[in-house]
């Protein structure tokens, strides 16, 4: 196993010791933090700031989609009314 001390240009990958094996995580130094990745999917586990940003983006996309649905419903109502 390699050292856990980060260097300025480090891209080292670390694996938890056997007592952490049930977590099935890969650890990777990313600047000043350690990134945690799921072994089964390679998915990065987000830190709180990244998670908050991802949730904000998801909420914004949902609101935009809902607004589009409402515009399309209104458009459909107008077309139906015009056909009567």
Steps between C-alpha positions, in 0.01 A plus 500: 500500500625850422534785745194708581703824501399707197760655274437815296445302176369175650259279310552197717219253557450343841298203614367478853657249731333161537295620796325746259450244224121476554475863385636404155650844445802625308667812640675750276677822593344798325690813591447557871226241546461126460243389246295189578386281209275195505687191384196343333401798283794742514253769612651780705342561839433872521629720780233720665573805280482290181181332620337836575592627151371181335170530689472867401553412133249215520239727659557766233464244220178366657354851532586574136340173387185574701479848348532349152223250576272785609579696181423194287175436686393858439594472134293181469199663672514790254519267198210292630293814560579625147382169348156521665 
